[in-house]
């Protein structure tokens, strides 16, 4: 089970990012490949890829703003 995201978290796993959008981790990876607006992951070590929380929050704000103008 994924660790809860706190205000002090700086990076999210694919599972944590998926939880923010209520999608599976595979969808996060698909968005990474196919949606140019979706934040790019950061390779933090050989076997560890994360998304910056600030980038995810900015993406969320952009999506929310777009939904209010549509």
N, C-alpha and C positions, 0 to 999 in steps of 0.2 A: 504494500500500500504506500502511496506517495506521502511524503511529509507535507504538512499544511504550509501554505505560503504565508509568510508574515511580512509586515511592513519593512523589516530589515533584510529580507531576501533580495539579492541582487540578480540572481539567475534562476530560471525555471527549467525543469526537465521537460521532455516532450509530454510526459503524463500530466505534469502540473499545468502546462500550457493548454493541453486538451481539456482539463477540468475547468479552466477559465471560460472556455467557449462551449462546454458541454459536448465535446467531440472526442473521438478516439485518438490516440497518439499517431496512428497511421494517417489520419486526416491532417494533423499538424505537419507531418512530413510532406504530404501531398501539396498542402498550401505553400510550403517552403519552395517546392519545385515549380508550382504552376501559377502562383499569385505574386506578381512583382511587388505588390504593396505590403505583403506579409513580411515581418522582420526576418532577417537572415540569422541563422544560428551561429553561435560562437563555439569553436572547438577549444575546450578548456584543458584537455589532456588527450592522450592517445585513444582512449575509449569513452570519452565523455564530451557530449555536445549539449549546450544549453542555449537558452534564449534570454537575452537581457530583459529584465522586468520592465525597465523604462521603455524599451522598444515595444514591448507587448502593450503597455499602457497607452503609448502614443497611437498604436494601431487601433486599439479599442476606442480611443477618443475620436479618431478619424471616422471610424465606422459609425459611431453614435451621431456625430455631426452630420454625416451623409444621410442617415436615416431620418433626421429631422427636416432636411431640405428636400427629400424625395416626395 
